Amino acid sequence: MQEVDRRKLKRIDSKNLLNYRVLNKEEQVNYREGVGITKQVSEGGFLFETAENFLIGTLLEFELALKDEFITVIGEVVYAIPKNNDVFDLGVRFCNISESNKNVLRKIIDKAK
C-alpha cells in the first residue's frame, strides 16, 4: 500500500541549529531553555530532534539558524516520537511567525526544489 502525504505545504530535509525557550499560555518565557537540530522544515512548521520531550500543545519560542539568516518563531508541539537514548523527534506547527520570516523560509524551500 502506498503512503499518501496529506501535507498542504512542501517540506524539505534541512539540518539547522536551533535553540528554544518554553512559553506559558500567554506566550511569556517560562525560563526553561534547550537546543536541537531541525530535520525538516516547511512554511507551516518543522520537525526537530532534541534531548527533551514535551507534551502536545506545549508552546515554544525558537531561534533558528537557516543558512545565512536567523529567524524567531513561536510554535506548538503537535507530536512527539521517542527515539533512542533519550532523544526525541518533535513536530512543531507555527503559531506566530512574521511575514518576513515566512519569506526567509519560502526562499530556502524554493531553492531546495
C-alpha positions as CSV (number, residue, x, y, z in Angstrom):
1,M,0.0,0.0,0.0
2,Q,1.4,3.4,-1.0
3,E,1.6,6.2,1.7
4,V,-0.3,9.4,1.0
5,D,1.2,12.7,2.0
6,R,-1.6,14.9,3.3
7,R,0.6,17.9,3.9
8,K,-0.5,21.2,2.3
9,L,2.9,22.8,2.4
10,K,6.1,21.5,0.9
11,R,8.5,20.1,3.5
12,I,12.3,19.8,2.8
13,D,15.1,18.0,4.6
14,S,17.1,20.7,6.3
15,K,19.5,20.4,9.2
16,N,19.7,23.7,11.1
17,L,20.7,24.5,14.6
18,L,18.1,26.0,16.9
19,N,17.5,27.0,20.5
20,Y,14.2,27.1,22.2
21,R,12.5,28.6,25.3
22,V,9.4,27.1,26.9
23,L,6.5,29.6,27.0
24,N,3.3,29.7,29.1
25,K,-0.1,30.1,27.5
26,E,0.3,33.9,27.4
27,E,3.5,33.4,25.3
28,Q,5.8,34.5,28.0
29,V,9.1,32.8,28.7
30,N,8.9,30.1,31.4
31,Y,12.8,30.1,31.9
32,R,13.5,26.6,30.5
33,E,15.7,26.6,27.5
34,G,17.3,24.0,25.3
35,V,18.9,23.3,21.9
36,G,18.1,21.0,19.0
37,I,18.5,20.5,15.3
38,T,15.9,20.6,12.6
39,K,15.4,17.6,10.3
40,Q,12.7,19.0,8.0
41,V,11.2,22.5,7.5
42,S,8.2,24.0,5.8
43,E,6.4,27.3,5.8
44,G,4.0,25.9,8.4
45,G,6.3,24.2,10.8
46,F,9.2,21.8,11.2
47,L,10.5,18.5,12.7
48,F,13.4,18.7,15.1
49,E,15.5,16.5,17.3
50,T,16.2,17.2,20.9
51,A,17.0,15.6,24.2
52,E,13.9,16.9,26.0
53,N,10.3,15.6,25.4
54,F,7.3,17.9,25.5
55,L,3.6,17.4,25.8
56,I,1.5,18.0,22.8
57,G,0.3,21.6,22.9
58,T,3.4,23.0,24.6
59,L,4.3,26.4,23.3
60,L,8.0,27.1,22.5
61,E,9.8,30.2,21.1
62,F,12.5,29.2,18.6
63,E,15.6,30.9,17.2
64,L,16.5,29.1,14.0
65,A,19.8,29.4,12.1
66,L,18.7,28.9,8.5
67,K,21.6,29.1,6.1
68,D,22.8,32.7,6.5
69,E,19.7,34.0,8.3
70,F,18.3,33.8,11.8
71,I,14.6,33.8,12.4
72,T,12.4,33.7,15.6
73,V,9.1,32.0,15.7
74,I,6.6,30.6,18.2
75,G,5.4,27.1,17.6
76,E,3.2,24.5,19.2
77,V,4.3,20.8,19.7
78,V,1.9,18.7,17.6
79,Y,3.6,15.3,18.0
80,A,6.5,13.7,19.9
81,I,8.2,10.5,18.9
82,P,10.7,8.9,21.3
83,K,13.9,7.8,19.6
84,N,16.8,6.0,21.2
85,N,19.0,7.1,24.2
86,D,16.7,9.9,25.4
87,V,16.4,11.6,22.0
88,F,13.0,12.8,20.7
89,D,11.7,13.9,17.3
90,L,9.1,16.7,17.8
91,G,6.7,18.1,15.2
92,V,6.0,21.8,15.6
93,R,3.3,23.9,13.9
94,F,4.0,27.7,13.7
95,C,1.5,29.8,15.8
96,N,3.3,33.1,15.4
97,I,5.7,33.9,12.5
98,S,6.3,37.3,10.9
99,E,5.8,37.7,7.2
100,S,9.5,38.5,6.7
101,N,10.5,35.3,8.5
102,K,7.9,33.3,6.4
103,N,9.6,34.8,3.3
104,V,13.0,33.6,4.5
105,L,11.6,30.1,4.8
106,R,9.9,30.3,1.4
107,K,13.2,31.4,-0.2
108,I,15.1,28.4,1.4
109,I,12.4,25.9,0.4
110,D,12.2,27.3,-3.2
111,K,16.0,26.9,-3.6
112,A,15.7,23.3,-2.5
113,K,13.2,22.3,-5.2
